[in-house]
Amino acid sequence: MKKNLKRVVWAVVFLGLIFMAAFAYFVYSSVFTSNTAFNNEEAHVYIPTGSKFSDVMEELRPLLKNDISFEAVANRKQYPANIKPGHYIIKKGMNNNDIVNAIRSGNTPISIKFNNQERLENLAGHLARQLEGDSLDLLNAMRDEAFLQSSGFTSETAIGMYIPNTYEIYWNTSGEGFARKMLEEYNRFWNADRNAKAKALGLSRDEVMSLAAIVQKETAKVEERPRVAGLYMNRINKGMMLQADPTVIYAKKHSEGDFDQVIKRVLYKDLENTSPYNTYQHTGVPPGPITMPDISSIDAVLNHEKHDYLYMVANVQEFGYHKFAKSLAQHNRNRQEYVRWINNQGVNR
């Protein structure tokens, strides 16, 4: 009888040890062994605002070897009650414990970039493809009157706040957060050196941005921009109208509310547009930038080339560049050459 009891006890102990070993193995394999199913070095997970645990699992499932073990660990660590939106990085070979920690507190900024846009509407649409927020949320924040007023901008100059570049920002940043971030970047860009140079030119920041936008539109050749900027500064200093064709094109688009139209040639009738953006009708720079100027165009204005040129026209021998002239007579000769060329191309608009 005692022998049988001993056997039962030992059997129970043995089975208990087996169970404990199996449980320990299960816990270890669930928590501490790799559970990634992708071959790249890392995977990017985007968790939208308001996501439920089921939504997170939908994102993660293709990346996991065993979603059941992950769910068990996530529940154990109370992750379903602490879901946070954002962009998270899961590295190859991570275990469930690491993965939960990564998506709990590892919200990682993304790099966004934007180029020269003519309007805030275009910028908002471009950004909506990179950030969580939709274009309307972004546009409303960028146009917010209270924000613009407190920041020293108007609806016309607001586009100058957004300097084309690459920026680090959280994917789930709101429209308001994005606008504030860009204001910080704008103020950082306008350091003491650039402010001093603008002041020496007798121009405000807004005027520099408006002039830089014209330079941006006039030439795609970065090395030519200081010369173009110098030409316009000569005109400003002499009290002459800028007479920049890109402003005429913008004035036409702005007046007609159609920014999708393609205009390759400025006609005489276009010069009669009384829009404040038309520099054939008004002296000084336009009331706001006609596009977002690159840093190279802004610095081209602040560090413009010193020369006596007052006129320029497209160079038909070196496409992309311009012929510059100091006198109207020389300019008219250059211009006739350009008119003959464009007529031969059959470009009427």
Secondary structure as the mmCIF struct_conf table of DSSP 4:
data_model
#
loop_
_struct_conf.conf_type_id
_struct_conf.id
_struct_conf.beg_label_comp_id
_struct_conf.beg_label_asym_id
_struct_conf.beg_label_seq_id
_struct_conf.end_label_comp_id
_struct_conf.end_label_asym_id
_struct_conf.end_label_seq_id
HELX_RH_AL_P HELX_RH_AL_P1 LYS A 2 PHE A 32
BEND BEND1 THR A 33 THR A 33
STRN STRN1 SER A 34 SER A 34
STRN STRN2 THR A 36 THR A 36
BEND BEND2 ASN A 39 GLU A 41
STRN STRN3 GLU A 42 ILE A 47
TURN_TY1_P TURN_TY1_P1 THR A 49 GLY A 50
HELX_RH_AL_P HELX_RH_AL_P2 PHE A 53 LEU A 60
HELX_RH_3T_P HELX_RH_3T_P1 ARG A 61 LEU A 63
STRN STRN4 LEU A 64 LEU A 64
BEND BEND3 LYS A 65 LYS A 65
HELX_RH_AL_P HELX_RH_AL_P3 ASP A 67 ARG A 76
TURN_TY1_P TURN_TY1_P2 LYS A 77 GLN A 78
HELX_RH_3T_P HELX_RH_3T_P2 TYR A 79 ALA A 81
BEND BEND4 ASN A 82 ASN A 82
STRN STRN5 GLY A 86 LYS A 91
TURN_TY1_P TURN_TY1_P3 LYS A 92 GLY A 93
STRN STRN6 ASN A 95 ASN A 95
HELX_RH_AL_P HELX_RH_AL_P4 ASN A 96 SER A 105
STRN STRN7 ILE A 110 LYS A 113
BEND BEND5 GLU A 118 ARG A 119
HELX_RH_AL_P HELX_RH_AL_P5 LEU A 120 LEU A 127
TURN_TY1_P TURN_TY1_P4 ALA A 128 GLN A 130
BEND BEND6 LEU A 131 GLY A 133
HELX_RH_AL_P HELX_RH_AL_P6 SER A 135 ARG A 143
HELX_RH_AL_P HELX_RH_AL_P7 GLU A 145 SER A 151
TURN_TY1_P TURN_TY1_P5 GLY A 152 GLY A 152
TURN_TY1_P TURN_TY1_P6 SER A 155 THR A 157
HELX_RH_3T_P HELX_RH_3T_P3 ALA A 158 MET A 161
BEND BEND7 ASN A 165 ASN A 165
STRN STRN8 THR A 166 ILE A 169
TURN_TY1_P TURN_TY1_P7 TRP A 171 ASN A 172
HELX_RH_AL_P HELX_RH_AL_P8 GLY A 175 PHE A 189
BEND BEND8 TRP A 190 TRP A 190
HELX_RH_AL_P HELX_RH_AL_P9 ALA A 192 LEU A 201
TURN_TY1_P TURN_TY1_P8 GLY A 202 GLY A 202
HELX_RH_AL_P HELX_RH_AL_P10 ARG A 205 GLU A 218
BEND BEND9 ALA A 220 ALA A 220
HELX_RH_3T_P HELX_RH_3T_P4 VAL A 222 GLU A 224
HELX_RH_AL_P HELX_RH_AL_P11 ARG A 225 LYS A 238
TURN_TY1_P TURN_TY1_P9 GLY A 239 GLY A 239
HELX_RH_AL_P HELX_RH_AL_P12 ASP A 245 GLU A 256
TURN_TY1_P TURN_TY1_P10 GLY A 257 GLY A 257
BEND BEND10 PHE A 259 ASP A 260
BEND BEND11 ARG A 265 ARG A 265
HELX_RH_3T_P HELX_RH_3T_P5 TYR A 268 GLU A 272
TURN_TY1_P TURN_TY1_P11 PRO A 276 TYR A 277
TURN_TY1_P TURN_TY1_P12 THR A 279 GLN A 281
BEND BEND12 HIS A 282 VAL A 285
BEND BEND13 PRO A 287 GLY A 288
BEND BEND14 ILE A 290 THR A 291
HELX_RH_AL_P HELX_RH_AL_P13 ILE A 295 LEU A 302
TURN_TY1_P TURN_TY1_P13 ASN A 303 ASN A 303
HELX_LH_PP_P HELX_LH_PP_P1 HIS A 304 LYS A 306
STRN STRN9 TYR A 311 ALA A 314
BEND BEND15 VAL A 316 GLU A 318
TURN_TY1_P TURN_TY1_P14 PHE A 319 GLY A 320
STRN STRN10 HIS A 322 ALA A 325
BEND BEND16 LYS A 326 SER A 327
HELX_RH_AL_P HELX_RH_AL_P14 LEU A 328 ASN A 344
TURN_TY1_P TURN_TY1_P15 GLN A 345 GLY A 346
#
